[in-house]
Amino acid sequence: MKDRVLQQLKIERLHMASRALDLASTPVRQHFSHLWAPLDALLEELQPLPEGLVRFWLGQTGGHVVITHLSSYYDPGDYLLKHDLLHNIAYVGLADLAVGSLEALVPVGHLLDHLLGNGGQPEGLWLSEGGGADPALQRAGTRIAALFPLGYGFDVLAQQDQRNYLARSLALYWHDRSALNVADPLLERLLRTTLFSEAFWRSRQSPQG
């Protein structure tokens, strides 16, 4: 079932920017065997996402990932892809994806922070700031926001502000969960028992959640 939902995510929310591979450097082009290989590589990186979180993502009106030859970053704005206007875009750089860099996942972390916090709306708190799209997520957001001032962000950028703290920590959780557990065990445990827990997502659907 999870594999089916991830494939739906790939079809509906993961995109290749026009001529992205053509515009990439020669080593990057040579790394990917065909045009759609970057999408497969990104989907493999997103395997740790629980089914409930993927379903939440698919239920939002915005929230797309565009693989590009440019740098990786998150833009809570619009992007015209062919004839479709996409909202809230995580741009994943091919160069980062090709070398398995943590930076390829950070924009997706920002995207989820935004969606989970307020559904991707222009106004309102993101999850990392204590927001939450529903009561269960808001409880998780409040706990995440309380951890940031403790100063356990695993690198300088993660210590910079709340949004970078969560986005980079989410990326490290996907990339190397044990490393996050060493650097920030409280956040690793919180993520493991909330956002990355199928039980959390099931309870969120119950009347008590």
Secondary structure in CASP SS format (residue, H / E / C, confidence):
PFRMAT SS
TARGET T0000
AUTHOR 0000-0000-0000
METHOD secondary structure of the structure
MODEL  1
M C 1.00
K H 1.00
D H 1.00
R H 1.00
V H 1.00
L H 1.00
Q H 1.00
Q H 1.00
L H 1.00
K H 1.00
I H 1.00
E H 1.00
R H 1.00
L E 1.00
H E 1.00
M E 1.00
A C 1.00
S C 1.00
R C 1.00
A H 1.00
L H 1.00
D H 1.00
L H 1.00
A C 1.00
S C 1.00
T H 1.00
P H 1.00
V H 1.00
R H 1.00
Q H 1.00
H H 1.00
F C 1.00
S C 1.00
H C 1.00
L C 1.00
W C 1.00
A H 1.00
P H 1.00
L H 1.00
D H 1.00
A H 1.00
L H 1.00
L H 1.00
E H 1.00
E H 1.00
L C 1.00
Q C 1.00
P C 1.00
L C 1.00
P C 1.00
E H 1.00
G H 1.00
L H 1.00
V H 1.00
R H 1.00
F H 1.00
W H 1.00
L H 1.00
G C 1.00
Q C 1.00
T C 1.00
G C 1.00
G C 1.00
H E 1.00
V E 1.00
V E 1.00
I E 1.00
T E 1.00
H C 1.00
L C 1.00
S C 1.00
S C 1.00
Y E 1.00
Y E 1.00
D E 1.00
P E 1.00
G E 1.00
D E 1.00
Y E 1.00
L E 1.00
L E 1.00
K C 1.00
H C 1.00
D E 1.00
L E 1.00
L E 1.00
H E 1.00
N E 1.00
I E 1.00
A E 1.00
Y E 1.00
V E 1.00
G E 1.00
L H 1.00
A H 1.00
D H 1.00
L H 1.00
A H 1.00
V C 1.00
G C 1.00
S C 1.00
L H 1.00
E H 1.00
A H 1.00
L C 1.00
V H 1.00
P H 1.00
V H 1.00
G H 1.00
H H 1.00
L H 1.00
L H 1.00
D H 1.00
H H 1.00
L H 1.00
L H 1.00
G H 1.00
N H 1.00
G C 1.00
G C 1.00
Q C 1.00
P C 1.00
E C 1.00
G C 1.00
L C 1.00
W C 1.00
L H 1.00
S H 1.00
E H 1.00
G C 1.00
G C 1.00
G C 1.00
A C 1.00
D C 1.00
P H 1.00
A H 1.00
L H 1.00
Q H 1.00
R H 1.00
A H 1.00
G H 1.00
T H 1.00
R H 1.00
I H 1.00
A H 1.00
A H 1.00
L H 1.00
F H 1.00
P H 1.00
L H 1.00
G C 1.00
Y C 1.00
G C 1.00
F C 1.00
D C 1.00
V C 1.00
L C 1.00
A C 1.00
Q C 1.00
Q C 1.00
D C 1.00
Q H 1.00
R H 1.00
N H 1.00
Y H 1.00
L H 1.00
A H 1.00
R H 1.00
S H 1.00
L H 1.00
A H 1.00
L H 1.00
Y H 1.00
W H 1.00
H H 1.00
D H 1.00
R H 1.00
S H 1.00
A H 1.00
L H 1.00
N H 1.00
V H 1.00
A H 1.00
D C 1.00
P H 1.00
L H 1.00
L H 1.00
E H 1.00
R H 1.00
L H 1.00
L H 1.00
R H 1.00
T H 1.00
T C 1.00
L C 1.00
F C 1.00
S C 1.00
E H 1.00
A H 1.00
F H 1.00
W H 1.00
R H 1.00
S H 1.00
R H 1.00
Q H 1.00
S C 1.00
P C 1.00
Q C 1.00
G C 1.00
END
